[in-house]
Amino acid sequence: MTDDEAKTITRQYTVAPVGSVVAIAISFVSGLASVTVVLIIAAFYAITGSHGD
């Protein structure tokens, strides 16, 4: 694994904590919007997930 790959993976892992905080904050206003944020996070990881060789 190169340093650039490691940095990319590290950046990808910051999405979940930030997105979760956003989802929790939004949940006080709209449950549906909160679930939508969580689904967007899941889609992000499904699309950008790394695949082993």
KOLKOLMI-834252 format. One line per field, with one value per atom (N, C-alpha, C): residue in one letter; x, y, z. Coordinates in steps of 0.001 Angstrom, whole numbers. Layout:
BEGIN
aa [A_...] .
u [X_...] .
v [Y_...] .
w [Z_...] .
This chain:
BEGIN
aa [M_M_M_T_T_T_D_D_D_D_D_D_E_E_E_A_A_A_K_K_K_T_T_T_I_I_I_T_T_T_R_R_R_Q_Q_Q_Y_Y_Y_T_T_T_V_V_V_A_A_A_P_P_P_V_V_V_G_G_G_S_S_S_V_V_V_V_V_V_A_A_A_I_I_I_A_A_A_I_I_I_S_S_S_F_F_F_V_V_V_S_S_S_G_G_G_L_L_L_A_A_A_S_S_S_V_V_V_T_T_T_V_V_V_V_V_V_L_L_L_I_I_I_I_I_I_A_A_A_A_A_A_F_F_F_Y_Y_Y_A_A_A_I_I_I_T_T_T_G_G_G_S_S_S_H_H_H_G_G_G_D_D_D] .
u [842_0_893_564_1340_823_1598_1186_-80_-194_-1387_-2638_-2508_-3647_-4053_-3074_-3358_-4058_-3624_-4264_-5702_-5928_-7280_-8201_-7738_-8543_-8830_-7832_-8019_-9070_-9024_-10032_-11419_-11512_-12805_-13379_-12542_-13020_-13508_-13229_-13750_-15198_-15699_-17073_-18077_-17886_-18869_-19049_-17984_-18201_-18864_-18399_-18977_-20429_-20672_-22035_-22958_-22449_-23269_-23659_-22739_-23058_-24118_-23976_-24979_-26330_-26343_-27587_-28254_-27469_-28031_-28618_-27901_-28399_-29697_-29738_-30930_-32093_-31805_-32873_-33805_-33333_-34196_-35241_-34963_-35881_-36717_-36041_-36736_-36093_-36871_-36371_-36049_-36901_-36684_-35399_-35149_-33917_-32693_-32805_-31705_-31403_-32445_-32263_-31663_-32063_-31510_-30010_-29568_-28128_-27385_-27938_-27302_-27212_-28266_-28249_-27235_-27063_-26046_-24651_-24426_-23132_-22901_-23926_-23798_-23525_-24192_-23960_-22543_-22055_-20684_-19694_-19862_-18941_-19137_-20367_-20608_-19932_-19930_-19359_-17839_-17330_-15884_-15115_-15800_-15139_-13956_-12920_-11741_-11966_-11449_-11573_-10202_-10126_-8855_-8495_-7229_-6768_-6811] .
v [-1162_0_1232_2157_3394_4405_5438_6496_7188_7377_8018_7176_5876_4986_5050_5079_5163_6473_7568_8866_8877_8268_8193_7402_6279_5453_6213_6910_7688_8770_9445_10472_9853_8668_8005_7658_7301_6919_8106_9325_10485_10767_10162_10405_9906_8723_8130_8940_9311_10079_11440_12126_13436_13270_12313_12067_11630_10859_10408_11573_12474_13658_14497_14638_15373_14668_13350_12588_12741_12717_12890_14284_15292_16665_16832_16269_16381_15593_14534_13686_14440_15509_16303_17084_17274_18005_17046_16048_15144_13765_12777_11412_10903_11233_10783_11368_12621_13246_12598_12252_11588_10227_9455_8149_8335_9381_9661_9907_10652_10910_9604_8750_7469_6618_6620_5869_6441_7736_8361_7921_7848_7370_5928_5092_3695_3599_4412_4404_4858_5843_6313_5173_4413_3307_2170_1967_929_1272_2548_2995_3089_3641_3897_2802_1738_671_87_-239_-840_-2344_-2875_-4295_-4944_-6077_-6789_-7434_-7602_-8208_-9706] .
w [0_0_0_-869_-956_62_257_1180_686_-628_-1187_-948_-1088_-818_643_1522_2958_3300_2685_2927_2414_1262_701_1618_2113_3018_4310_4829_6051_5842_4693_4394_4292_3695_3565_4932_5878_7201_8021_7597_8318_7958_6877_6439_7474_8003_8926_10212_10918_12151_11896_10863_10551_10112_9240_8773_9888_10819_11949_12847_13085_13883_13174_11864_11082_11165_11027_11099_12462_13523_14870_15031_14554_14659_13869_12669_11831_12423_13168_13705_14647_15243_16113_15315_14022_13153_12302_11709_10806_10838_11234_11264_9872_8903_7526_6941_7210_6720_7361_8621_9323_8698_8428_7782_6393_5704_4378_4456_5453_5625_5874_6717_7010_5734_4927_3672_2680_2685_1823_2261_3564_4077_3624_3754_3332_1837_1044_-400_-728_5_-201_-16_1063_1315_312_-150_-1147_-2470_-2802_-4080_-4001_-2899_-2815_-2097_-1686_-948_-1703_-977_-1606_-1755_-2802_-3095_-3031_-2372_-2296_-3621_-3839_-5108_-5044] .
